[in-house]
Every structure is written in C-alpha cells, then in structure tokens.
C-alpha cells in the first residue's frame, strides 16, 4: 500500500471511531427518560449532525477561509472532542460497573446521568488544567565529561507545541520567555512544532528566533510536520533559526554530539523506513557525550545500544486526557517521564502544547530541563 493509501486508511479509521463515539454517547444519553422527553427526535438528529461536523468543519474552514469564524468553529469542535471522549469513557465505565444499569438501585438517579455529570466536571477541570500552561520538569543526568571542562550543562526541551490557529503568537511568546528565563546552554525542539497547517506558523518564525542559547537551538521533525508538508515545515524551522537533524549527527560543542532522526511514527504510517539509526549514529566520535533526539519514543533500546547517554522525546502527550493514557501506552510503552534504559536516560515530555482539545486531565503541559553533570 502506498503512502496515500495508508493515509486514507488512517483517516477512515479515525472517522469511524469519531462516529462510534457519537453514536454510543447519544444512545446512552437519550436512554435517560428525562433527557429523552425533553429533546424531540428531530432536534437529536440535528444536534448529532452539528456536533459530528464541528471539528472536521473547523479544520476545513481553518484551511480554506481562515479568520475569527473559522477559529471559533475549530475551537468549539476541539473542545467538543475532549468532552465527547470523557463522556464516552464515563458512560462506558458506568455501564460496565452497573451491568448496564441492572445493578444500579431502582429509584435512584440514573447511572448514566451521574456519568454525564462526572464527564462535565472532568471536562471543566481539564480545560482549566490546560489553560494553566506548562510546568518545568527537571532531570539531572551524570556523564563522564562535558565540553571545556564544565561541571554542568543545561538542556531545555520544547516539544509538541502544535502551533497554528489555536495556539498562536501570544501563547508562543509566553513559552519563549519561560525558556529563556531558564538560561539554557542548549535548546532542543523535538517535533510537532506545526499542528496541521504551515500557513499560520510561518509568521511566528521571528518569535521563535528569540529563543537563545550559547550552543544553539536544534530540532527534529515530528509526525505533524509530515502531515502538514515536510518541505514547507522545514523552511519554517530554518526561518526560526532551528538547526534540524535528519538522520544525522552534529557536534554542538567539542565532545557533545547531538543525533537526530526524522519522526519514526510518520515513517511507519507512510511506509517510509530505512536504517535511520545507522545513519544518525554513523561516525559519531568515540568518547563523546551523545544526546539523541527522536520525536517518538521508539527504537529506545537501539539508541542506548549505539551509545546515547540521553534521549529526548515527546509525541505521546502522556495521553493528554486520562484515561486515554492507557490506550496510548499500547504503542508507546515509554509514555511519559524518566526511564533508565541500560546506560541511557530517556526523558519523554508530555508536550508543551496540546493537540485537538485544549484540555489536559491530571497532568499539565511541560517544558523539560535536563542538567548534565560530571
């Protein structure tokens, strides 16, 4: 199957799941007698169509006629996506726990009404959690030596910013100020800088160029760069002053090597593979401290085997909305936080921005700071 066929299959699966969630949530919600009496069938059908269309329509409008209306529709659809997921999860949990209502006390408030109320509370909490912005997550990694006889070197990671119509100039300027305030020696951007459209991101390059670090700003591509148009996204990286590593390595300073690969998830989805780590690590100087950049936390043990001392990844968002955490852990067992893999430390960020719903449940967005110490 070619790349276009794979992408069509992926979109078909996504839309099927989207439809299934709507059908289940609507059926369960309107099985509550009071709700069924209050909403006539014609209105239910119209509401179903409106909500089903909200996010896809918002994305189409954002691409074809960008503006306040398009952004409002997209934002509404994105929030509905999060609310729908939490409603689906809450209703399903209620059905399973109560034996589809059979074990629920007769005469009590219907279990599905309780589930919808829980979903509403969780949705409000998740919106607030995301609006709080990222927290700084700090790690310390011991290494044998550092350039110039230093005793420490600070790396700050941004990942999954998903810049576009929903996260724009003002949000980005706040993130840039937060990063620069940490006084990093080196900054890395590990993919998904762009959400789905390159157009709104190009004008943000001057703000991105304000990221400053003595050893530079480095990056790798994420899966969304492939979806949005790789060449155009790479041009944005270049305009933003981000040196992008594509299955290659470079010395950030004598004795400190950065290796980086194009996103492994997108390669798998689009049928683009090859011996990516072989190329990225080929000829790395012996004795150098190697920091490996990979948007997706895949081929982790292989990177450790090739001598990486630190690996920085993102992509998973830590599940973003619990309990989606459990589903995203299936393809990405290294989902969020710090892991020790052989002699290598892996730090997987929950992401600096959000994808889809501007919501996070139980865990905030992150800016990751790693201090290398001798």
N, C-alpha and C positions, 0 to 999 in steps of 0.2 A: 504494500500500500504506500502511495506517495505521500508527500508532506501535506498536500491539500486534502487528501482523503483522510489522513489521520486527524487533521484539524476539524474536518466536518464531522467525523465520528465523535470527537471530544465535545463539540458544540451540541451534537444531538443528545449525548448523554446528559450534559448539563441542563438542557431544556426539558428533558424527560424528568429529571429529578425535581426541577423547579415546578413542573406541572403536578407531579405526585405530591409534593409538599402542600400545594394549594388545595388539591382535591381532599387530602386527608384532613387538613386543618378546617376547611369549610364543612365537610361532612360531620366532623366531631362537634364543631361549634354550633351548627344548626340542629344537632340532636338534642341540644338543651331546650326544653319546651318553651321557656320564656323567650329565648332568642328566636326560635322558630316562629312564634306567634307575632313577634314584633317586626320581623323583616319578611315581606312578601317574596315569593319566588322570583318575580321579575327583577326586583332590586338585588337579590342574591346573585343572579346571573350577571347583572351589570357590575356589581362590586367585584365579583370574581375576575371578570374581564379587565376591569380597571387596574386591579392590584397585580394581576398576572403580567399586564403590559408595562407596568410602571418602570421597572428597572431597564428592560430591553429598550423601551421607547426613550428613556432618558439617555441611554448610551448613544442611540441613533441621533437624537437631537443634538447632543454634545458634539458629535462629529460633523453633522451637516449644517446646523444653524446655531452655533454657539452663542450664548447670551444668558441673561438672567432667567428667562423662562426655561431654557434647556437645563441650566444648573439646578433650578428648583425642582423640575421633574426628576432629574437624576438623583438629587439628594433625597427626595421623598421615596423613590424606588429603592435606594440603598438602605435607608432606614427600615423600610418595609421588609427588605430581605432579611435583616437581622431579627426583626420582630417575628417574622414568619418562622425562621429557624427555631427560635426559642419557644414559640407556640407549638410547633410540631414536636419538639423534644418534650415539652411539658405535658402535652396531651398524650403522647405515646407512653410516657412514664406513668401517667395516671391510669391509662388503660391496662398496662401490664401489672401494676401494683394492685389494682382493684378487680382484676379479672374482667376487664372491660365493663366495669360498673357493677358486676354481680356481687362483689364483696363489700360494696360501699353501703353504709347504713341507710335504710329506707327512711324517707322523710327529710334527710339532710340535704344541704346544698349540693347539687350535682358535682361529682368529682371533676367533670370536665370544666365546669365553671370555676372551680378552685384552680385548676391547671392554667386556665386563661388568665386568671388574676395573678398567679405566680409569674407567668410569662411577661405580663405587663410590668410588674415590679422589676424583674430582671432586665427587661429592655431599658427602663429608665436608668437603672444603675449602670448598665453598660454604656449608655450614651454619656453619662457623667464621667465614667472612668476614662473613656477615650478623650473627652474634652480636656481632661487634666494635663494632657501632653505627656511626653516621655520622662521616665526617671533614668538616672545614671546608674548603671550596673557595673561594678568594679571587680576586676580579677587581677591577681598577681601571679606571674609565671617566672620561675627561676631558670636562668640559662647560664651556660658556661662563660660566655664573654659577650661584650657589646662593643659597637664601634667606638673608636677613640678612647678606649679605657673607661667608658662611662660605667656608672654603677646601676643606672636605671634608664629606661626609655619608655615613653608613654605613647601608646597607640589608641586612637579613638575611632570607633566604627559606627558609621551610619549605614543602614540597610533598609530596604523596603519602604522608601519614602513615598512611593506611589504618587508622585506629583502629577497634577492635571487639573481638571475642572473643580474637584472638591477640595484638594489640598494645594494651595497656591502660594502667592508671593508673601503674604503676611505670615502664614504658617512657616514657610521656609526660612524667612528672616529670623524668626524666633529660634529655630533649630540651629542656624549658623551661629548666632550669638551664643547659644548654650555650648556649642562645640568649641568655639574659640576661647570661651571663658575657662575651659579646662586646660588650656595651654599645652596641646598635644605636640609631641615631636613628629608625629606622622598621622595622617588621616586616611582611612580607607572607606570606600563606598562599595558595598558588596551586593550590588544589583538591585533591580526594580526601582531605579531612580524615576523612571517613567511609568505611569499607570497603563493607559491604553492608547493615548493619543499624543503624538510628539508635539503637535501644534502649540498647545498651551504651555509646554515646558521650555521650548526654545527661548522665550523672553526671560526665563528665570536664570539663564546662564550667568548674568552679571552678579546676581545674589550668590550663586554657588561659588563664583570665583573669589568671594570674600572669605571662604574657608582658608585658613592659613596654618601652615606647619613647616618647620625648618626642613624636614625631609620630604615634603611634598604631599600631594593628595593623589591617591591611587585608587583604582577601581577595577571591577569585573562586571560583566553583563549578568542580568537576571532573565528569567523566562519572559517577563513582560517586555523587555527590550526586543526579543524575538517576535512577540505578537504585534508590537507597535511598528515594527520596521527597523531591522537591526542597523542598517547603514545610517538612517536618519538619527537614530538614538546615539550611535557612536559619534556623530557630528555634534550632538548636544554635549556629550561627555567631554569632547575635545574643547568646545567653546567654553565649558565650565572650568577648564583647567585640570580635569581629572585624567591622569595617565592610565589608560586601560590596558590590562594584561589579558591577552587572549591566547591561552595555551602556551605561555611563555614565562620567563622569569627576568628579573632585573634587580640590580643592587640599589637599594635605597640609600645605603651608605656602605663603605668597605666592611665586609663581614656580616652585613644584614641583607638577606635576599628575600624578595617577595616573589612568590609564584602565584599565578592566577589562571583560571580556566573559564571559558565560556560556559554558560549555565548548563548543568547536566540534566536537569528536568526537561528543559525545552528540547535539548538534543534527543532525548529519549522519545518525547512526544512527536517530534517532527522526523524521526528516523535519521538524525544526524549524529554520527558517533565518531569512532576513530580512537586511537590510543592517546587520549587527551593528556593524562598524567605523564605518560612517557615524554611527550613534547614539553610539557610545562617544567619538568624536573631535569631534562637533558642538559648536562654540562654544568649543573649547579656546583660552585666551588666547595671543595671539601672543607669542613670545619666552620662553615658559615651558619649563622642562626637563620633558619628558614621559616618564614611566615607564609602560610598557604591561604589564598583567598578563593572561596568557592561559594557562589550564591546558595546552592542547595547543599545540605549536609549529607552528601553521598560520596562514595569512594573514600570514606574516612580512614579505614584501616590501611588502605593502599597509600594514602598520603603519609600516614605515620610510618609505614614501611620504607617509604622513599626518603625519610629523614626530616620531615616537617616537625618543627618544635611547637608551633602554634598554628591552629587552623581557625579561621573566622568565617562564619556562615550566617545565613538568615533564612528567608523563604517561607518557613513554616508558620510564622507569626505566633508560634506557641499555641496554635489552634484558634487564637483570637477570641472566639466565642465558645466558652465551655457550654455543653460537653462535646463540641466538635473536636476538642483536643484528642479524644480517644480515636476518632476516625483518622485524623492527620498523622497520628503516631504509627499507623499501619505502614504507609510507605516511607515514613521518616522517623525511625526509632530514636535517632538523636534529634529530639524535637525542640528543646529549649534549655538554656542554661549551660553549665560547665560539665565536661566529661574528660576523663583521663583515658586515653587510648594508647597503650604502650608508653612510649616516652613523649607522646604529643598531648598537648592540651587542646581540646576543641571547645570553642565558645560559640553557641548558637543563639543569636539575638532573636527576641520576639518581634523585632521590627520597630522602626522609628515612626512609621505612619500606619495607616490602615488600608486594607483593600475591601472594596464593597461597602458594607455597613460601617459608618463612622462610630463603631462600638467596640468595646473590649470588656470582657467579663472576667473579673477577679485578678487579672494581671494587666498592668499598664504597658504602654509602648516603652521602648528602651533606646538609649544611647549607651553603647558599651565602651568602657575604658579598660584597656589591658596594660598593665605596667610590667615590662620585662625587667627583672633584677638579676644581678650577678651574685 
